[in-house]
Amino acid sequence: MATIANCKIEVAHTNPGINVRLTARQGECPGIEYLDVELSAATPTRPAPITLRWELPVVDMHQRTCANAQTKLCGMGRPRTQCSAAHEAPVWSMFNYAGKNRMTFAVADAINTCELSDQHAEETACLTCRIDLFMDPVPPLTAYRTTVRFDTRPLPYEDALRDVGDWWAAMPAYTPAPVPEHARLPMYSSWYSFHLGITPEVIEHQCRLAKAIGMDSVIVDDGWQTDDKQRGYAYCGDWEAAPGKFPDFRAHVDRVHAMGMKYLLWFSVPFVGIHTKAYARFKDKFLNPPIPTDTKKREWFTLDPRFPDVREYLIGVYERCLREFDLDGFKLDFVDCFTTCETTKDAFGDGRDIQSVPEAADRLLTDVIARLRAIKPEIMIEFRQSYIGPAMRKYGNIFRVGDEPNNAAGNRVGSMLLRALSGNTAIHSDMVMWHPRDTVESAAMQLLHAVFTVPQISVLLDKIPENHLAMIRHYLAFWRDHRDVLLDGRIHPHQPQHAYPAVVSENDAKVAGAAYANGFIPLPDVKDRELILINGTLENRLAIELPTAIGRRRVRIFTCTGETVMDAICEWNAGLHGLEVPSAGTAILSCCQ
């Protein structure tokens, strides 16, 4: 037993021969504490799950957040988050309605599978918090150590989470991959526009249009490897260009490069379909092998990365495609499907050189990024929520919001969750899309609710109205002009319990604030910095509160297509102010010379 933040941490397990020692130690400042968890065994032993448990009074504590959109703190049930190398991140932050941190805890071991959970006791109004280690099988061990970081400082919850991300990033095991400049620039994606119906001609046509309005890369998604247009992954695994669609893939990539655009290509990393040569080769090396009595007649299966030849095959595929096609990046999808399966989780040996699936996934992805960077140091690697933990930052340099087609609010929420923990990794929106008959203000919501990320766009640019194109052109230029604060600033996502109705980001020169609900933006002390206001609502007004006067400012207000509706000099005192900003419009308050 150990005591952290006045809570007694107990340990429970059913591992004869394994000794578990807990050691509490003070951190670098008051409110930061560490719990070292050490296991020892006289002979190599495979540990069953080990539980750390403590009681936490629910005092001035109302919500929680983590790497996904779970917010429930109390009530019925036991909210839980399961994490491993390729799934989620082992951190919870609990805070009050003012956004002040009450307890944030995180586990150093982000490779092996653990589970974070709590359960509310009605009799005591306390939470029973739990961390369950070794939720998936690991090799026999004689020693093991990890650390749990506790933060009870009464600071904004986003600062507590940011510090956790920095703590992980400082560990040699999780050194983040470098981020090339093109990973931080707007991109076009084929997926929502075409799904599997892609050809060189349609991709190249959209690229010409996309480049002209401010996009610098294209991500070509599923469909390049098969002539089949049925959804699913039955034709994944060989990763050869479909001859009926792409008779000369390298020439196609060369034409896109000649337009000044980078080229990223999609792969479903773990899947092998029944209509591929790879299926016959690896049919005995799946995590979820075919079952003769299976009535669902599955058409694709998940490779087992514990086999060295499986890992080498996948890496070899990516090396071959990088060299043959002269790619600039990879969209590596479905990495979170490298999970244990009941039928194979205890299958060791028989050619496997690693016993743990998360450890094998880590080995695969570590080698992927190392060998691809050896060929092209500026290679871009995109991963999607929910494979966005600290280990994933060392393999990839782009994290994208999970699939949120035509869902501005989903993009907003997902992007704030990613921004909280991901440091300088390039955070991308899910591909924004909308109906071509939508109003331009409504269409602009898709971009504005993702404005604190690198925008990805997936609409047919030759099928939308001219004012939609003008809106995209205007907002991509606006985003580039203010990327230093929108993407790189210190971000303050307000009220996650209400899906972030306002978001503020700041740096030494600028403050940017966006309203997504009632038009109100709470601001820090602006001082002599430029103030950028974004109306992410369908109302024609914004309200701000200035803590101190900012004096005479040039006020420019724009519509979502870039027309100026106001350009005047105004005096700004401390207090509440209303501004007539068009729906989906922006206002810029600049210091007068």
Long-range contacts (C-beta under 8 A, 24 or more apart in sequence): 2-35, 4-33, 4-35, 4-54, 4-150, 5-33, 5-103, 5-150, 5-152, 7-54, 7-55, 7-56, 7-129, 8-54, 8-55, 9-35, 9-52, 9-53, 9-54, 10-52, 10-53, 10-54, 11-37, 11-50, 11-51, 11-52, 11-53, 12-50, 12-51, 12-53, 13-47, 13-48, 13-49, 13-50, 13-51, 14-48, 15-45, 15-47, 15-48, 15-50, 17-41, 17-42, 17-43, 17-45, 18-45, 18-47, 20-50, 22-52, 27-149, 29-153, 30-153, 31-151, 31-152, 31-153, 31-154, 32-149, 32-150, 32-151, 32-153, 33-149, 33-150, 33-152, 34-147, 34-148, 34-149, 34-150, 35-147, 35-148, 35-150, 36-145, 36-146, 36-147, 37-133, 37-145, 37-146, 37-147, 37-148, 38-143, 38-144, 38-145, 39-141, 39-143, 39-144, 39-145, 40-142, 40-143, 41-141, 41-142, 41-143, 42-142, 43-142, 44-139, 44-140, 44-141, 44-142, 45-140, 45-141, 45-142, 46-137, 46-138, 46-139, 46-140, 46-141, 47-133, 47-134, 47-138, 47-141, 47-144, 48-134, 49-132, 49-133, 49-134, 49-135, 50-132, 50-133, 50-134, 51-130, 51-131, 51-132, 51-133, 52-130, 52-131, 52-132, 52-133, 52-148, 53-128, 53-129, 53-130, 54-128, 54-129, 55-124, 55-126, 55-127, 55-128, 55-129, 56-94, 56-103, 56-118, 56-126, 56-127, 56-128, 56-129, 57-124, 57-125, 57-126, 58-120, 58-125, 58-126, 58-127, 59-102, 60-96, 60-102, 61-94, 61-95, 61-96, 61-102, 61-103, 62-95, 62-96, 62-97, 62-497, 63-94, 63-95, 63-96, 63-97, 63-496, 63-497, 64-92, 64-93, 64-94, 64-95, 65-92, 65-93, 65-95, 65-157, 65-161, 65-417, 65-420, 65-496, 66-91, 66-92, 66-93, 66-116, 67-91, 67-386, 67-388, 67-389, 67-417, 67-421, 68-385, 68-386, 68-417, 69-413, 69-414, 69-417, 71-496, 71-497, 73-118, 73-120, 73-127, 74-120, 74-127, 75-120, 76-120, 77-119, 78-117, 78-118, 78-119, 79-117, 79-118, 80-115, 80-116, 80-117, 81-115, 81-116, 81-117, 82-113, 82-114, 82-115, 82-135, 83-107, 83-110, 83-113, 83-114, 83-115, 83-116, 83-389, 84-110, 84-111, 84-112, 84-113, 84-114, 84-136, 84-339, 84-358, 84-361, 84-389, 85-110, 85-111, 85-112, 85-358, 85-359, 85-361, 85-362, 85-365, 85-389, 85-391, 85-392, 86-335, 86-336, 86-338, 86-358, 86-361, 86-362, 86-365, 86-387, 86-389, 86-391, 86-392, 87-336, 87-339, 87-386, 87-387, 87-389, 88-386, 88-388, 88-389, 89-388, 89-389, 89-390, 89-421, 90-114, 90-116, 90-131, 90-389, 91-116, 91-161, 91-164, 91-421, 92-116, 92-118, 93-157, 93-160, 93-161, 93-164, 95-157, 97-495, 97-497, 99-156, 99-157, 99-158, 99-494, 99-495, 99-496, 100-154, 100-155, 100-156, 100-157, 101-151, 101-152, 101-153, 101-154, 101-155, 101-156, 101-157, 101-159, 101-160, 102-152, 102-154, 103-150, 103-151, 103-152, 104-150, 104-151, 104-152, 104-157, 104-160, 104-161, 104-164, 105-129, 105-131, 105-148, 105-149, 105-150, 105-151, 106-148, 106-149, 106-164, 106-167, 106-168, 107-131, 107-133, 107-146, 107-147, 107-148, 108-146, 108-147, 108-148, 108-149, 108-168, 108-171, 109-133, 109-146, 110-168, 110-174, 110-389, 110-390, 110-391, 111-173, 111-358, 111-359, 111-362, 111-391, 112-136, 112-138, 112-356, 112-358, 112-359, 113-340, 113-358, 136-339, 136-340, 136-345, 136-356, 136-357, 136-358, 137-340, 137-345, 137-346, 137-355, 137-356, 138-355, 138-356, 138-359, 139-354, 139-355, 139-356, 156-492, 157-496, 158-420, 158-491, 158-492, 158-493, 161-420, 161-421, 162-420, 162-421, 164-421, 165-390, 165-420, 165-421, 165-422, 165-423, 166-423, 168-390, 168-393, 169-390, 169-393, 169-423, 171-390, 173-391, 173-394, 174-390, 174-391, 174-393, 174-394, 175-394, 176-393, 176-394, 176-397, 176-423, 176-424, 176-425, 177-369, 177-373, 177-381, 177-393, 177-394, 177-395, 177-396, 177-397, 177-425, 178-397, 179-397, 179-398, 179-424, 179-425, 179-426, 180-378, 180-379, 180-380, 180-397, 182-216, 182-217, 182-262, 182-328, 182-378, 182-380, 183-329, 183-380, 183-397, 183-398, 183-426, 183-454, 184-426, 184-454, 184-483, 184-487, 185-215, 185-216, 185-217, 185-454, 185-480, 186-214, 186-215, 186-216, 186-217, 186-454, 186-455, 186-456, 186-457, 186-476, 186-479, 186-480, 187-215, 187-216, 187-217, 187-218, 187-219, 187-264, 187-428, 187-454, 187-455, 187-456, 187-457, 188-215, 188-217, 188-218, 188-219, 188-456, 188-457, 188-458, 189-218, 189-219, 189-221, 189-431, 189-456, 189-457, 189-458, 190-218, 190-219, 190-220, 190-221, 190-223, 190-458, 191-219, 191-221, 191-222, 191-266, 191-431, 191-458, 192-405, 192-431, 192-433, 192-458, 192-459, 193-433, 193-458, 193-459, 193-460, 194-221, 194-223, 195-221, 195-222, 195-223, 195-229, 195-231, 196-222, 196-223, 196-226, 196-228, 196-229, 196-230, 196-231, 197-223, 197-229, 198-223, 198-224, 198-245, 199-245, 199-246, 200-245, 200-246, 200-252, 200-255, 203-252, 203-256, 204-252, 204-255, 204-256, 204-259, 205-462, 206-460, 206-461, 206-462, 207-256, 207-259, 207-261, 208-259, 209-461, 209-462, 210-261, 210-457, 210-461, 211-259, 211-260, 211-261, 213-461, 213-469, 213-472, 213-473, 213-476, 214-472, 214-473, 214-476, 214-477, 214-480, 215-261, 215-457, 215-476, 216-260, 216-261, 216-262, 217-261, 217-262, 217-263, 217-264, 217-328, 217-329, 217-380, 218-256, 218-261, 218-262, 218-263, 218-264, 219-264, 219-265, 219-266, 219-329, 219-331, 219-382, 219-456, 220-263, 220-264, 220-265, 220-266, 221-266, 221-331, 222-266, 222-268, 224-249, 224-265, 224-266, 228-275, 232-273, 232-299, 232-300, 233-268, 233-271, 233-273, 233-299, 233-300, 234-273, 234-274, 234-275, 234-299, 234-300, 235-273, 235-275, 235-276, 236-267, 236-268, 236-271, 236-272, 236-273, 236-276, 236-300, 237-271, 237-272, 237-273, 237-276, 237-277, 237-278, 237-279, 237-282, 237-300, 238-276, 238-277, 238-278, 239-267, 239-317, 239-321, 249-324, 249-325, 250-324, 250-325, 250-326, 253-325, 253-326, 253-327, 254-326, 257-326, 262-328, 262-329, 262-380, 263-325, 263-326, 263-327, 263-328, 263-329, 264-327, 264-328, 264-329, 264-330, 264-331, 264-380, 264-382, 265-321, 265-325, 265-327, 265-329, 265-330, 265-331, 266-330, 266-331, 266-333, 267-317, 267-318, 267-330, 267-331, 267-332, 267-333, 268-333, 268-334, 269-314, 269-332, 269-333, 269-334, 269-335, 269-338, 270-302, 270-303, 270-305, 270-334, 270-335, 270-337, 270-338, 271-300, 271-301, 271-302, 271-303, 271-334, 271-337, 272-300, 272-301, 272-302, 272-303, 273-299, 273-300, 274-299, 274-300, 275-299, 278-313, 281-313, 282-310, 282-313, 285-309, 285-310, 285-351, 286-344, 287-338, 287-339, 287-340, 287-341, 287-344, 287-357, 288-341, 288-343, 288-344, 289-343, 289-344, 291-343, 302-337, 302-338, 302-341, 304-344, 304-352, 304-357, 304-360, 305-338, 305-354, 305-357, 305-360, 305-361, 305-363, 305-364, 306-352, 306-353, 306-354, 306-355, 306-356, 306-357, 306-360, 307-351, 307-352, 307-353, 308-351, 308-353, 309-351, 311-360, 311-363, 311-364, 311-367, 314-364, 314-368, 315-364, 315-367, 315-368, 315-371, 318-368, 318-371, 318-372, 319-371, 319-372, 319-375, 322-372, 322-375, 322-376, 322-379, 323-375, 328-376, 328-378, 328-379, 328-380, 329-379, 329-380, 329-381, 329-382, 329-398, 330-372, 330-379, 330-380, 330-381, 330-382, 331-382, 332-368, 332-381, 332-382, 332-383, 332-396, 333-384, 335-361, 335-365, 335-383, 335-387, 335-392, 336-386, 336-387, 338-364, 362-391, 365-391, 365-392, 365-395, 366-394, 366-395, 368-395, 369-394, 369-395, 369-396, 382-428, 385-414, 385-417, 385-418, 388-418, 388-421, 388-422, 390-421, 393-422, 393-423, 393-425, 396-425, 397-425, 397-426, 398-425, 398-426, 398-428, 398-454, 399-425, 399-426, 399-427, 399-428, 400-427, 400-428, 400-429, 400-430, 400-456, 401-427, 401-428, 401-429, 401-430, 401-450, 401-453, 402-430, 403-430, 404-430, 405-430, 405-431, 405-433, 406-433, 406-434, 406-435, 406-446, 408-432, 408-445, 408-446, 408-448, 408-449, 408-450, 408-536, 409-449, 409-499, 409-516, 411-446, 411-449, 411-450, 411-453, 412-449, 412-450, 412-499, 412-500, 412-503, 412-516, 412-536, 413-499, 413-500, 415-450, 415-452, 415-453, 416-452, 416-491, 416-493, 416-496, 416-500, 416-503, 418-453, 419-452, 419-453, 419-491, 419-493, 420-493, 426-454, 426-487, 427-452, 427-453, 427-454, 427-487, 428-453, 428-454, 428-455, 428-456, 429-453, 429-454, 429-455, 429-456, 430-456, 431-456, 431-457, 431-458, 432-456, 432-457, 432-458, 432-459, 433-457, 433-458, 433-459, 434-459, 436-460, 436-463, 436-464, 436-465, 436-468, 440-465, 440-467, 440-468, 440-470, 440-471, 440-560, 440-561, 440-584, 441-538, 441-560, 441-582, 441-583, 441-584, 442-538, 442-584, 443-468, 443-471, 444-471, 444-475, 444-560, 444-584, 445-536, 445-538, 445-584, 447-471, 447-472, 447-475, 448-475, 448-514, 448-534, 448-535, 448-536, 448-584, 449-516, 449-536, 451-475, 451-479, 451-486, 451-514, 451-534, 451-536, 452-486, 452-487, 452-491, 452-503, 452-505, 452-514, 453-487, 454-487, 455-479, 467-561, 470-561, 470-562, 471-560, 471-561, 471-584, 473-562, 474-558, 474-560, 474-561, 474-562, 475-560, 477-562, 478-586, 482-510, 482-512, 482-532, 484-509, 484-510, 485-509, 485-510, 485-511, 485-512, 485-532, 486-512, 492-524, 494-522, 513-544, 515-542, 515-543, 518-543, 519-543, 520-544, 520-545, 523-547, 526-550, 528-591, 530-588, 530-589, 530-590, 530-591, 531-588, 531-589, 532-586, 532-587, 532-588, 532-589, 533-579, 533-581, 533-586, 533-587, 533-588, 533-589, 534-586, 535-581, 535-582, 535-583, 535-584, 535-585, 535-586, 535-587, 536-584, 537-583, 538-583, 538-584, 539-583, 540-580, 540-581, 540-582, 540-583, 541-578, 541-579, 541-580, 541-581, 542-578, 542-579, 542-581, 542-587, 543-576, 543-577, 543-578, 543-579, 544-576, 544-577, 544-579, 545-575, 545-576, 545-577, 546-572, 546-573, 546-574, 546-575, 546-577, 547-574, 548-574, 549-573, 549-574, 550-589, 551-591, 551-592, 552-592, 553-589, 553-590, 553-591, 553-592, 554-589, 554-590, 554-591, 554-592, 555-579, 555-587, 555-588, 555-589, 556-587, 556-588, 556-590, 557-581, 557-582, 557-585, 557-586, 557-587, 557-588, 558-582, 558-585, 558-586, 558-587, 558-588, 559-584, 559-585, 560-584, 560-585
